[in-house]
Amino acid sequence: MAQIYFKLIVAGRKTIQEQRELLHKIASEGFALAEQTFKQLGGEQKLSSAQDYVIRRLDAAGVQFSAMEIRAAIEKAVLDYNAAQQPKERTDHESI
């Protein structure tokens, strides 16, 4: 009986992990869409557009997250994008 219970817990965690991965993937898409499509808008308007996109996609997938989790995932996508745009800093160990 305990073994069956453990398997259910592990299976539930995997589902949660898959849902979180889906959230981050969709949040990245929402950020990219808002950034490219709504260039003329300000940051808060882009965020709102990205949130709308993410909520619609998650609803279609039957997955729910809180507004704070959605915003956090979008903000992470922004940070990841900005970090990727920064030129790589050369360390003393790298050759010229």
Backbone torsions as a table, in degrees:
resi	resn	phi	psi	omega
1	MET	NA	-43.3	-179.8
2	ALA	-63.9	-35.8	180.0
3	GLN	-65.5	-40.9	178.1
4	ILE	-63.9	-43.3	179.3
5	TYR	-60.7	-43.9	179.1
6	PHE	-61.2	-42.6	179.4
7	LYS	-62.5	-38.5	178.3
8	LEU	-65.5	-39.8	178.3
9	ILE	-64.2	-47.2	179.8
10	VAL	-61.9	-43.3	178.9
11	ALA	-62.6	-39.8	178.2
12	GLY	-63.7	-39.7	178.2
13	ARG	-65.6	-39.0	178.9
14	LYS	-63.1	-41.2	178.7
15	THR	-62.8	-43.4	178.2
16	ILE	-63.2	-42.7	179.0
17	GLN	-62.5	-43.5	178.6
18	GLU	-63.1	-39.0	178.8
19	GLN	-65.7	-40.1	179.1
20	ARG	-66.6	-39.1	176.6
21	GLU	-63.0	-40.8	176.9
22	LEU	-62.4	-44.7	177.8
23	LEU	-55.7	-47.9	-177.2
24	HIS	-68.5	-35.6	176.5
25	LYS	-64.6	-47.9	-179.0
26	ILE	-67.5	-36.8	177.7
27	ALA	-62.5	-39.3	176.6
28	SER	-64.0	-41.0	176.7
29	GLU	-63.1	-44.5	-179.8
30	GLY	-61.9	-42.1	177.0
31	PHE	-62.3	-47.5	-178.8
32	ALA	-61.5	-43.2	179.4
33	LEU	-61.3	-49.2	-178.8
34	ALA	-64.4	-40.7	-178.0
35	GLU	-65.5	-40.3	-176.7
36	GLN	-86.9	-35.8	-174.4
37	THR	-84.3	-34.5	-174.0
38	PHE	-115.7	48.7	-177.9
39	LYS	-57.3	-31.7	-176.8
40	GLN	-77.2	-13.5	-177.7
41	LEU	-83.6	159.8	175.5
42	GLY	-79.8	175.0	-175.9
43	GLY	-59.7	-44.5	-178.9
44	GLU	-66.6	-35.9	178.5
45	GLN	-69.8	-38.0	176.2
46	LYS	-64.4	-42.5	178.3
47	LEU	-60.0	-44.8	179.2
48	SER	-61.2	-42.2	177.9
49	SER	-63.7	-42.2	178.5
50	ALA	-64.2	-42.3	179.3
51	GLN	-62.7	-42.7	177.9
52	ASP	-58.8	-45.2	179.2
53	TYR	-60.2	-48.0	-177.4
54	VAL	-62.8	-44.7	-179.4
55	ILE	-61.4	-44.2	179.2
56	ARG	-62.9	-43.8	-179.5
57	ARG	-66.9	-41.2	178.2
58	LEU	-66.0	-40.6	176.8
59	ASP	-59.2	-43.3	179.9
60	ALA	-63.1	-30.6	179.6
61	ALA	-87.5	-4.4	-179.8
62	GLY	74.3	27.7	-177.7
63	VAL	-117.9	139.9	179.6
64	GLN	-125.0	137.4	172.8
65	PHE	-135.0	159.3	178.0
66	SER	-72.0	161.2	177.7
67	ALA	-59.4	-36.8	-179.9
68	MET	-67.6	-40.3	178.2
69	GLU	-64.9	-39.4	178.8
70	ILE	-65.3	-46.6	179.4
71	ARG	-61.9	-42.5	179.7
72	ALA	-60.3	-40.5	179.5
73	ALA	-66.5	-39.0	177.8
74	ILE	-67.6	-44.4	178.8
75	GLU	-61.1	-37.5	176.5
76	LYS	-64.1	-39.8	177.6
77	ALA	-61.5	-39.5	177.8
78	VAL	-64.2	-47.2	179.5
79	LEU	-61.5	-42.3	178.4
80	ASP	-62.3	-42.6	178.9
81	TYR	-62.9	-48.5	-179.0
82	ASN	-62.6	-38.9	178.4
83	ALA	-65.0	-37.1	179.7
84	ALA	-70.3	-23.7	-179.5
85	GLN	-82.6	-18.2	-179.4
86	GLN	-72.5	137.0	176.6
87	PRO	-65.0	142.2	-178.9
88	LYS	-67.0	129.2	178.9
89	GLU	-81.2	131.7	-179.8
90	ARG	-80.4	135.5	176.8
91	THR	-98.0	167.5	179.6
92	ASP	-63.6	-20.2	-176.9
93	HIS	-85.4	-11.9	-178.9
94	GLU	-89.6	144.5	177.1
95	SER	-79.8	159.4	-178.5
96	ILE	-83.1	NA	NA
